[in-house]
Amino acid sequence: MDSPHSMLHAATQPALLPGRRFLALFLPTWPTDWLKRREPGLKGPLALYERIKGGLRLAALDAEAGRAGLSVGQNLADARAMVPTLTVREIDRPVLEAVFADFADWHSNASPLVAVMDDVTRFGDLVLDITGVAHLFGGEGPMLRLLLTRLRALGYTVAGAIAPTIGAAWAVSHFARSQVVENPDLEAVLDALPVNALRLSPAQIAGLSQMGLKTIGQLRPRERKPLQARFGLSLLQRLDQAYGLLQERMVPRIPVAERYAERRFTDPIGLMDDVLMTTHDLAIQLAIRLEAEGLGGQAFHLFLYRVDHKIITLSINAARLTRDPDHISKLFSNRSERLEGEYDAGFGIDMIRLAVSSVGELDAVQLGAFATRDGSEDLDQLQDRMSSRLGPLAVLRTQFVATHIPERAARLVPAMAYVPQASAEPSIGLDRPLRLLPVPELVAINAEVPDGLPASMIWRRASYRLIKAEGPERLGAEWWRTGQRLQLVPPFVPKPPEPGEKPEQPPYLPDLALHDPDAGSRDYYVAEDAQGRRFWIYRQGAYGDGNWYLHGFFA
């Protein structure tokens, strides 16, 4: 009969995904290393403290302070007594978390899938999914050495590991020397590590120590139900994730772009002109790939990776799907003009990546003697360039709205967000003025006969004699905008009159009484005065009870 350990070992093999590879980076003294880079004058042992329950305790140490015997959680007064030359600063966790997030984004120059592992701490642990990426660096070993070497050159203390699971890569980077763990060696490497390598809570680690379980190899063959009952399901989850029995997902910091082109430089560049020239070359490479797939893109993103672990991001949008490299490069050129001196290449840029998102099908266009061009594409490209130079809210277009109320029939929207709507196009036969007032203004109208055409108008204390007028054109109110439900009027049934009484008359129902009373119908007239000025006026409500308004002017 097989032992539980051998049964678990057999179950591990089919569950492990041999195609996935993860690289974990462990920076134990990152807060103090970053502070030393920001303040080069800091010397000697350095520690960061925080206030905990009214006391001051150490929250982070550099390597020199650790060698002096100090530890995280120690009282600040005791630490100063042990190391009189200790330099201290108060820790600012929100700032460190934000800076470390940018630090993690910079590592997307090695792999597009980068995440911060915040299970134990909010800063200090990174994981990269390097599946299918390591060959660009000559293999997993050279890739790991490159990442460790460049971080150490920047002054960071770092360890790293590559393994087939996230949990294993984290465990090896924290509790073993930096190495590449192959799939067949996963169990042997993990079995030799302490139980702390499973990212457990302090209470779980203390409980396992009381049971005499020091290593993962001693924990793994134990019965699972008693372990779950005492330590919770999280212990078994961490164990299964480390050995590949349970898949652990990472949340990338930067959304993954499936289509991109990139270029690495042996000698870093710094001039914006060099960046734009490289962007044009990358746009050509990206256009070739998009054309082969029959696609175009509307959103393009440029990532500039500086050698000092910083990243500059520029994004542009197009009004329509495109893969024209000249147009894309011009958009980035106009976008760079808006930086206004904020561009800083630091010590140089060693990699540039151009990615595309919001892709869609884009068929090839006939170019030649029989091609017909209506100018709409040139207009869209002009609006794209103006928006990238002046800002997306500086270039507006008129968009029609599906309504017959004149002041609601059109609105201004950013040219980048303009979407034509065939159902909202106005009717060609309607007589509409070239200019509408922002708000219809109240006027006084006199008619020659009741309910007749207007004969004179008083607007803004000036009198106008109207010699011509035509109309009315009735526009009904939009009852669905009032939020009220449609009320059906029952048929009128008169009651038999009493002796000496008049027959009951039906109640007066104003025009479209089913609508909101405050939004009655409008009767529009086109009126012309003696000087040839033509006005667009309307009466709202019934004649005698309604008001007259001036709404616009004709040419």
Long-range contacts (C-beta under 8 A, 24 or more apart in sequence): 3-221, 4-221, 4-223, 5-220, 5-221, 8-220, 8-221, 9-187, 11-245, 12-187, 12-243, 12-244, 12-245, 15-244, 15-245, 15-246, 16-164, 16-165, 16-183, 16-186, 16-243, 16-244, 16-245, 17-164, 17-244, 17-247, 18-164, 18-183, 19-131, 20-129, 20-131, 20-164, 20-165, 21-129, 21-130, 21-131, 21-134, 21-140, 21-162, 21-163, 21-164, 22-127, 22-128, 22-129, 22-130, 22-162, 22-163, 22-164, 22-165, 22-166, 22-168, 22-169, 22-250, 23-110, 23-111, 23-127, 23-128, 23-130, 23-140, 23-143, 23-144, 23-147, 23-160, 23-161, 23-162, 23-169, 24-117, 24-125, 24-126, 24-127, 24-128, 24-160, 24-161, 24-162, 24-163, 24-166, 24-169, 24-170, 24-172, 24-173, 25-107, 25-125, 25-126, 25-127, 25-128, 25-147, 25-148, 25-151, 25-158, 25-159, 25-160, 25-173, 26-124, 26-125, 26-158, 26-159, 26-160, 26-170, 26-173, 26-174, 27-124, 27-125, 27-126, 27-151, 27-156, 27-157, 27-158, 28-124, 28-157, 28-159, 29-60, 29-61, 29-62, 29-63, 29-66, 29-156, 29-157, 30-100, 30-103, 30-123, 30-124, 30-156, 30-157, 31-59, 31-60, 31-91, 31-96, 31-123, 31-124, 32-60, 32-61, 32-62, 32-65, 33-62, 33-155, 33-156, 33-157, 34-96, 34-99, 34-103, 35-89, 36-62, 36-155, 37-154, 37-155, 42-87, 43-87, 44-85, 44-86, 44-87, 45-70, 45-83, 45-85, 45-86, 45-87, 46-86, 46-87, 46-88, 46-89, 47-76, 47-79, 47-86, 47-87, 47-88, 47-89, 48-88, 48-89, 48-90, 48-91, 49-76, 49-88, 49-89, 49-90, 49-91, 50-90, 50-91, 50-93, 59-91, 60-91, 63-157, 93-122, 96-122, 96-123, 97-122, 97-123, 99-123, 100-124, 101-253, 102-310, 102-311, 103-309, 104-253, 105-253, 105-254, 105-311, 106-305, 106-306, 106-309, 106-310, 106-311, 107-147, 108-253, 108-254, 108-303, 108-305, 108-311, 108-353, 109-303, 109-305, 109-311, 109-350, 109-351, 109-353, 110-137, 110-143, 110-146, 110-147, 112-252, 112-254, 112-256, 112-257, 112-260, 113-250, 113-252, 113-256, 114-252, 114-253, 114-254, 115-250, 115-251, 115-252, 115-253, 116-253, 117-166, 117-170, 119-199, 120-199, 125-170, 127-166, 127-169, 127-170, 127-250, 129-250, 129-252, 130-162, 140-180, 141-180, 144-178, 144-180, 148-178, 154-308, 154-309, 163-189, 164-244, 165-241, 165-242, 165-243, 165-244, 165-248, 166-241, 166-248, 166-250, 167-198, 167-199, 167-238, 167-241, 167-242, 167-243, 167-248, 168-242, 168-243, 168-244, 170-197, 170-199, 171-197, 171-198, 171-199, 171-216, 171-242, 172-197, 186-243, 186-244, 187-243, 190-216, 190-217, 190-242, 190-243, 191-215, 191-216, 191-217, 191-220, 192-216, 192-217, 195-219, 197-242, 198-235, 198-238, 198-239, 198-242, 199-238, 200-234, 200-235, 200-238, 201-234, 204-231, 204-232, 204-234, 204-235, 207-231, 216-242, 255-357, 257-301, 257-355, 257-356, 257-357, 259-286, 259-289, 259-290, 259-295, 259-297, 259-355, 259-356, 259-359, 260-286, 260-353, 260-354, 260-355, 260-356, 261-285, 261-286, 261-289, 261-353, 261-354, 262-351, 262-352, 262-353, 262-354, 263-351, 263-352, 264-350, 264-351, 265-349, 265-350, 265-351, 267-348, 268-306, 268-307, 268-345, 268-347, 268-348, 268-349, 268-350, 269-345, 269-348, 269-349, 270-345, 270-348, 270-349, 271-345, 272-336, 272-343, 275-304, 275-336, 275-349, 275-352, 276-329, 276-332, 276-333, 276-336, 278-352, 279-328, 279-329, 279-332, 279-352, 279-354, 280-325, 280-326, 280-329, 282-352, 282-353, 282-354, 283-325, 283-326, 283-328, 283-329, 283-354, 284-325, 286-323, 286-325, 286-328, 286-354, 286-356, 287-323, 287-324, 287-325, 287-328, 290-323, 290-356, 290-359, 290-362, 291-323, 291-364, 294-361, 294-362, 294-363, 294-364, 295-321, 295-323, 295-359, 295-360, 295-361, 295-362, 296-321, 296-322, 296-323, 296-359, 296-360, 296-361, 296-362, 297-321, 297-322, 297-323, 297-356, 297-357, 297-358, 297-359, 297-360, 298-322, 298-357, 298-358, 298-359, 298-360, 299-356, 299-357, 299-358, 300-328, 300-331, 300-332, 300-354, 300-355, 300-356, 300-357, 301-354, 301-355, 301-356, 301-357, 302-332, 302-352, 302-353, 302-354, 303-352, 303-353, 303-354, 303-355, 304-345, 304-349, 304-352, 305-349, 305-350, 305-351, 305-352, 305-353, 306-345, 306-346, 306-347, 306-348, 306-349, 306-350, 307-346, 307-347, 307-348, 307-349, 307-350, 308-346, 308-347, 310-346, 312-343, 312-349, 316-384, 316-388, 317-384, 317-387, 317-392, 317-416, 318-380, 318-384, 318-416, 319-380, 319-383, 319-384, 319-415, 319-416, 319-418, 320-377, 320-380, 321-359, 321-360, 321-361, 321-362, 322-362, 323-362, 324-381, 327-381, 327-384, 330-385, 331-384, 331-385, 331-388, 332-388, 334-385, 334-386, 334-388, 334-389, 335-388, 335-389, 337-389, 338-388, 338-389, 338-390, 338-391, 383-415, 383-416, 384-416, 386-415, 387-414, 387-415, 387-416, 392-416, 392-417, 399-424, 400-424, 400-425, 400-426, 403-478, 404-475, 404-476, 404-478, 405-475, 405-478, 406-432, 406-436, 406-475, 406-551, 406-552, 407-436, 407-439, 407-440, 407-551, 431-473, 431-526, 432-536, 432-552, 433-534, 433-536, 433-551, 433-552, 433-553, 433-554, 433-555, 434-552, 434-553, 434-554, 434-555, 435-552, 435-553, 436-536, 436-551, 436-552, 437-550, 437-551, 437-552, 440-538, 440-549, 440-550, 440-551, 441-549, 441-550, 442-547, 442-548, 442-549, 443-537, 443-548, 443-549, 443-550, 444-548, 445-537, 445-539, 445-548, 450-543, 450-544, 451-543, 453-525, 453-527, 454-525, 454-527, 454-537, 454-548, 457-527, 457-529, 457-535, 457-537, 457-548, 457-550, 459-550, 464-529, 464-533, 464-535, 465-529, 465-530, 466-527, 466-528, 466-529, 466-535, 467-528, 467-529, 467-530, 468-527, 468-528, 469-525, 469-526, 469-527, 469-528, 470-525, 470-526, 471-523, 471-524, 471-525, 471-526, 472-523, 472-524, 472-525, 472-538, 472-539, 473-523, 473-524, 473-525, 474-521, 474-522, 474-523, 474-524, 475-521, 475-522, 475-524, 475-538, 476-512, 476-515, 476-521, 477-512, 477-515, 477-516, 477-519, 477-520, 477-521, 477-522, 478-519, 479-512, 479-514, 479-515, 479-516, 479-519, 481-519, 482-515, 482-516, 482-519, 484-516, 486-514, 487-514, 489-513, 489-514, 510-541, 510-542, 511-542, 520-546, 524-551, 526-554
